[in-house]
Amino acid sequence: PCCGGAVEFDVGVQKLKCPFCDTEFDITEMPQEEITEPAQWSSQSTQWGAGETDEMNVYICKSCGGEIVADATTGATSCPYCGNQVVMKGQFSGAYRPDLIIPFKLDKKAAKEAFKKHLSGKKFTPKGFLDDNKLDEIKGIYVPYWLFSCDAYAQMTFFGEKKTTWSDSNYHYTKTDTYDVYREGSVSFDNVPVDASQKIDDKLMESIEPFNISQAVDFNTAYLAGYVADKFDVSVNDSMGRANTRLTNTAADAFKSSVLNYDEIKTTRANMNIMSGVYKYALLPVWLVNTTWNGKTYTYAMNGQTGKFVGDIPTDY
């Protein structure tokens, strides 16, 4: 109420205490917030089976808006996106069921070791940065993804240059020949991922790719035990633009690699017609850790299947 920060229960004083302005509150003094109905999932594939969601709860983080699903045994936890303490709000309500899930292959211990390895050898990492981090706050979360598969017919035009140089006793000469280079053909894409969560940076999620989708299994709520799962808040329609960009860029790179023996090559036009496009809804395993250093939050991510670890490191200037 005083500064807008998220208060925490302080064991020492048995009161709610703000870590930002140090104000203390009796629990009975805190205003009660109305609990809103969580957003619905909009996948058009599979519905939940009878009784399948009875042992699932949902919470909404009041700091960042994260909407997280966990099993019924989870009473309180910390938000995997911003680190603030949250309490489960109520039963999980009707939503569309994921088609696939990749179970976690690596545990929290592996994530901690990967975090330390990520920092090791970085000469300009601030002294004490690793020691001050709360590694126990690492959270395993199933991040929602849309997986796009399609056949595509692409047409690409490139600008190419070939240069020839020679000299005589008076001058240096450069002859430049320019070319229009054309390529067209069919390309197939299988399970191109686009993360469906607004709370986490798309570039961070793309950086921990690739996931081995061939190891995905049919979704079962039992895989959520001990972990939490984000509910998507980016619809499949809103994700199609990003998917199309990834498809077009990948096709352009593939076609460009066939344009050889030029000194310079640039893409001037790229058209692609998508055919037989289908999508699936999947949950993919990610370890997240949020750390604060000098008032700035740093978010790190590790692929829970392959162990690839990414994230920016602060610099000791």
C-alpha positions in Angstrom: 0.0 0.0 0.0 2.9 2.5 0.7 5.3 2.0 -2.3 3.5 -0.5 -4.6 6.0 -3.3 -3.9 5.1 -6.9 -3.3 5.0 -7.7 0.5 6.4 -10.9 2.0 5.6 -12.8 5.2 8.5 -12.1 7.6 9.1 -15.0 9.9 11.0 -13.0 12.5 8.3 -10.4 13.2 5.3 -12.7 12.1 4.0 -9.8 9.9 3.9 -8.9 6.3 6.9 -6.8 5.5 7.8 -4.8 2.3 11.4 -5.6 1.2 11.5 -2.2 -0.5 10.4 0.3 2.1 10.5 -1.9 5.2 6.9 -1.1 6.2 5.3 -3.8 8.3 1.6 -4.8 8.3 -0.5 -7.1 10.3 -2.1 -9.6 8.0 -5.6 -8.4 9.0 -4.6 -4.8 7.9 -4.0 -5.8 4.3 -6.8 -5.1 1.8 -8.4 -8.2 0.3 -8.2 -8.4 -3.5 -11.0 -9.8 -5.6 -10.0 -12.9 -7.5 -10.7 -12.7 -11.2 -11.5 -15.7 -13.4 -8.3 -16.7 -15.3 -8.2 -16.4 -19.1 -9.3 -19.3 -21.2 -7.0 -21.3 -23.4 -8.1 -21.2 -27.0 -6.5 -24.2 -28.6 -8.8 -25.8 -31.1 -7.4 -29.3 -30.7 -8.0 -31.3 -27.5 -10.4 -30.8 -24.5 -9.6 -31.8 -21.0 -11.0 -35.2 -19.9 -13.5 -35.7 -17.1 -11.8 -35.1 -13.7 -8.4 -34.5 -15.3 -8.1 -30.9 -13.8 -9.4 -31.7 -10.4 -5.9 -31.8 -8.9 -4.7 -28.6 -10.6 -4.6 -25.1 -9.2 -3.9 -21.7 -10.7 -2.4 -18.5 -9.5 -2.0 -15.0 -10.9 1.1 -13.0 -10.0 -0.1 -9.5 -9.0 3.4 -8.1 -9.9 3.9 -9.3 -13.5 0.5 -10.8 -14.4 1.9 -14.3 -14.8 -0.8 -17.0 -14.8 0.7 -20.3 -13.6 -0.7 -23.8 -13.2 0.5 -26.2 -10.6 -0.7 -29.4 -8.9 -3.1 -29.2 -5.9 -0.3 -29.8 -3.4 1.3 -26.4 -4.2 0.0 -23.9 -1.7 2.6 -21.1 -2.0 5.5 -20.5 -4.4 7.4 -17.8 -6.1 6.7 -16.5 -9.6 9.2 -18.0 -12.0 9.1 -14.8 -14.1 9.7 -12.0 -11.5 10.5 -13.9 -8.3 7.8 -12.4 -6.1 6.1 -14.6 -3.6 2.5 -15.7 -4.5 -0.2 -17.9 -3.0 -2.4 -20.2 -5.0 -5.7 -18.5 -5.8 -8.1 -21.3 -6.6 -9.0 -24.3 -8.7 -7.9 -24.5 -12.3 -10.8 -23.8 -14.5 -11.8 -24.8 -18.0 -9.1 -24.5 -20.7 -7.9 -26.2 -23.8 -5.6 -29.1 -23.3 -2.0 -29.2 -24.6 -1.3 -31.7 -27.3 2.3 -32.5 -26.5 4.7 -32.1 -23.6 8.5 -32.7 -23.4 9.2 -33.9 -19.8 12.1 -32.4 -17.9 15.3 -34.3 -18.6 17.5 -32.2 -16.2 16.9 -31.4 -12.6 17.5 -28.3 -10.4 21.0 -29.4 -9.5 22.0 -29.5 -13.2 20.5 -26.0 -13.6 22.6 -24.7 -10.7 25.7 -26.2 -12.2 24.9 -24.7 -15.6 24.4 -21.3 -14.0 27.8 -21.4 -12.3 29.4 -22.6 -15.5 27.8 -19.8 -17.4 29.5 -17.3 -15.1 32.8 -19.0 -14.9 35.7 -17.5 -16.9 33.9 -14.2 -17.4 36.6 -11.8 -16.3 34.3 -8.7 -16.0 31.6 -10.4 -13.8 31.1 -8.2 -10.7 32.8 -9.6 -7.6 30.2 -11.3 -5.4 27.5 -11.6 -8.1 27.4 -15.4 -7.9 27.7 -15.5 -4.1 24.8 -13.1 -3.6 22.4 -14.9 -5.9 19.6 -17.1 -4.5 20.1 -20.2 -6.5 17.3 -21.9 -4.6 14.9 -19.6 -6.4 15.5 -21.5 -9.7 12.1 -22.7 -10.9 11.2 -25.4 -13.4 8.4 -24.3 -15.6 6.6 -25.7 -18.6 6.5 -22.8 -21.1 3.6 -22.8 -23.6 4.5 -23.0 -27.3 2.7 -23.1 -30.6 4.3 -25.6 -33.0 3.7 -24.8 -36.7 4.2 -27.3 -39.5 3.6 -26.7 -43.2 4.7 -27.2 -46.8 5.7 -24.0 -48.5 6.5 -22.9 -52.0 9.1 -20.1 -52.0 10.4 -17.7 -54.7 13.6 -15.7 -53.9 15.4 -13.1 -55.8 19.0 -12.1 -55.0 21.4 -9.3 -56.1 24.8 -10.7 -56.9 28.2 -9.1 -57.7 31.4 -10.4 -59.2 34.4 -8.2 -59.2 37.6 -8.4 -61.3 40.6 -6.2 -60.6 43.8 -5.5 -62.5 46.5 -2.8 -62.8 48.8 -1.2 -65.3 51.6 1.3 -64.8 49.1 4.2 -64.3 45.9 2.9 -62.8 44.2 0.2 -60.7 41.0 -1.1 -62.3 37.9 -2.8 -60.9 35.3 -4.3 -63.1 31.9 -5.1 -61.4 29.4 -7.4 -63.0 25.9 -7.4 -61.4 23.4 -10.2 -61.6 19.8 -10.9 -60.8 19.7 -14.4 -59.3 16.4 -16.3 -59.0 15.6 -19.4 -57.0 12.3 -21.2 -56.4 11.3 -24.5 -54.9 9.4 -26.4 -52.2 10.3 -26.4 -48.5 8.8 -28.4 -45.7 8.8 -27.2 -42.1 8.0 -29.4 -39.1 7.2 -28.1 -35.6 8.6 -24.5 -35.8 8.2 -23.3 -32.2 6.8 -19.9 -31.1 6.5 -19.3 -27.4 3.0 -18.3 -26.3 3.9 -16.3 -23.2 4.1 -12.5 -23.0 6.0 -12.6 -19.7 9.2 -13.9 -21.0 11.4 -12.4 -23.8 10.9 -14.2 -27.2 14.7 -13.8 -27.9 15.5 -15.5 -24.6 13.3 -18.5 -25.5 14.6 -18.7 -29.1 18.2 -18.7 -27.7 17.7 -21.9 -25.8 16.4 -23.7 -28.9 16.5 -26.2 -30.4 14.1 -28.6 -28.6 14.0 -32.2 -29.8 10.3 -32.4 -30.6 10.7 -36.0 -31.5 11.0 -36.8 -27.8 7.6 -35.1 -27.0 4.9 -37.3 -25.6 1.2 -37.0 -25.4 0.2 -34.6 -22.6 -0.6 -36.0 -19.2 -1.1 -34.0 -16.0 1.2 -36.3 -14.1 4.2 -34.6 -15.7 3.3 -31.3 -13.9 4.0 -32.8 -10.5 6.8 -30.8 -8.8 6.7 -28.2 -11.5 4.5 -25.3 -12.7 3.1 -24.6 -16.1 2.3 -21.3 -17.7 -1.0 -20.8 -19.4 -0.6 -19.2 -22.9 -1.6 -15.6 -23.2 -0.6 -15.2 -26.9 -3.2 -16.7 -29.2 -2.3 -18.9 -32.2 -3.5 -16.2 -34.5 -1.2 -13.6 -32.8 1.7 -16.0 -33.1 1.3 -16.7 -36.8 3.1 -13.5 -37.8 6.2 -14.5 -35.8 6.0 -18.0 -37.2 5.8 -16.7 -40.8 8.9 -14.5 -40.2 10.9 -17.5 -39.0 9.7 -19.6 -41.9 10.5 -17.0 -44.5 14.0 -16.2 -43.0 14.8 -19.9 -42.8 13.8 -20.5 -46.4 15.8 -17.4 -47.5 18.9 -18.7 -45.8 18.5 -22.1 -47.3 18.0 -20.8 -50.8 20.8 -18.2 -50.4 23.3 -21.0 -49.5 22.8 -22.4 -53.0 23.9 -19.1 -54.6 27.6 -19.6 -55.0 30.6 -18.0 -56.7 29.6 -14.4 -56.1 31.7 -11.8 -54.2 28.6 -10.4 -52.7 25.0 -11.5 -52.5 21.9 -9.8 -51.1 18.3 -10.9 -50.8 16.0 -8.5 -52.7 12.7 -10.3 -52.6 11.3 -13.3 -50.7 7.8 -14.7 -51.3 6.4 -17.8 -49.8 3.0 -19.5 -50.1 2.1 -21.7 -47.1 0.2 -24.9 -47.8 -1.2 -27.6 -45.5 -0.4 -25.5 -42.5 -1.3 -27.1 -39.1 -0.4 -26.2 -35.5 -0.2 -27.9 -32.2 -0.1 -26.7 -28.6 2.8 -27.9 -26.5 4.5 -27.4 -23.1 8.3 -27.4 -23.2 10.6 -27.6 -20.2 12.6 -24.5 -19.1 14.5 -23.7 -15.9 14.2 -20.0 -15.1 16.2 -17.9 -12.5 15.7 -14.2 -11.8 18.5 -12.4 -10.0 18.8 -8.8 -8.9 22.1 -6.9 -9.0 22.3 -3.2 -8.2 18.6 -2.8 -8.6 18.3 -4.5 -12.0 16.7 -7.9 -12.6 18.5 -10.4 -14.7 16.6 -13.4 -16.2 18.4 -16.6 -17.2 17.0 -19.7 -18.9 18.1 -23.2 -19.4 16.6 -25.7 -21.8 15.2 -28.4 -19.5 15.8 -31.0 -22.2 19.2 -30.2 -23.6 20.9 -28.1 -20.9 21.6 -25.1 -23.1 21.9 -22.1 -20.8 21.5 -18.4 -21.8 21.3 -15.0 -20.2 23.0 -11.6 -20.0 25.7 -11.1 -17.3 26.2 -7.8 -15.5 29.6 -6.1 -16.2 31.9 -4.6 -13.6 32.9 -1.4 -15.3 
